[in-house]
């Protein structure tokens, strides 16, 4: 039965198929002197306390002009430059409201908030997400040659499960908690201490970072270390807006297309959203950190071993209605464990692609394979509690090994047509479209810049199925 898929970017189809694509150019930034009120340039948390004096992060259109303005209007303020982010500056000693009144200021955001691990218990089970099946069926796939970064406090450098695989460990670093060690074990533990110490990608090397800095790490340094996946099993308070951190992660995704960031959704699933359009709804829109509102990353919720989403697992939607979290995975210790497990699975998916193609896949393609192969759980079809469903390591790896995907790009107002033949007896077809979307303006009402649609058409009958806004639901 021939079937056509029409996509505005790129498409991949099959019984378990994935689609990934490239981004269109970002829209132009607004010029200084726009008419929007200064209050709209404040992060939601600052709108309630505009007179406080604290360290603030300021996005500007002209750094030199802003510095001159600050010296003239706020002479007691202290300015700190952020070398890797030329349009961002940190300011202390000036109120948020005063900074927002500057014509050169695009957005005033809160600076680094204390991050905390999102883990509660201590147990691991690689069978729930079919990682064990990958190890048995494809023993050659163990993450060798790949590097994961754990953005957290230092891990235990004496742990024998990491022996010989830590990249540039700091001999002076002091382990404050066991959390980072557990995350590294779930991702890439070698199993030297016990069978329970073996992670999903148990031969991958491990780099470390620090979540005291909530902005993205230096992309050049990460790629220089060979990092292709970075795990973020931490959160702050519930934050529902697209801030400078979310923007920075989306920007880095366009610059380093093979680098995938995996975030825990949070353990605040029983709490209300706190601000924004979903503030009045119980147990809704409670992801823990505005950086998790980024479009080109993965956020992961937690399930029990039977695939039921944990009540404490933070859920969506994102502040603007986008689907969050995108996936769930087993996390007896909360969403920290679930994110670490998906980070390890992502390494296996990358290795499967690399084995066939000789290069690393785009992060958008890895994301597409994970979403497309996920096992639906909870409510039918994608939802704001379980996303696309329970991560399926075996299905995602097989998608890559079987080549059930297509990559490409399109320009404005173009479309791409893919024809495929669905095998006889197939009862369900899943097509998933994923692309790297350009960063939006901080505090944008809608973060999505490129709106891509996917249409499935049966030529013989003329029947069509359509999904808009990125085709975040599988086509029947």
Secondary structure by P-SEA (a helix, b strand, c coil): cbbbbbbccccccccbbbbbbbbcccccccccccccccccccccccccccccccbbbbbbccaaaaaaaaaaccccbbbbbbcccccbbbbccccaaaaaaccccccccccccbbbbccccccccccccaaaaaaaaccccccccbbbbbcccccccccccccccccccccccccccaaaaaaaaacccccccccccccccccbbbbbbbccccccccaaaaaaacccbbbbcccccccccccaaaaaaaaaaaacccbbbbbcccccccccccccccccccccccccccccccccbbbbbbbcccccccccccccccccccccccccccccccaaaaaaaaaaaaaaaaaaaaacccccccaaaaaaaaaaacccccccccccccccccccaaaaaaaaaacccccccccccbbbbbbbbbcccccbbbbbbbbbcccccccccccccbbbbbbbbcccccbbbbbccccccccc
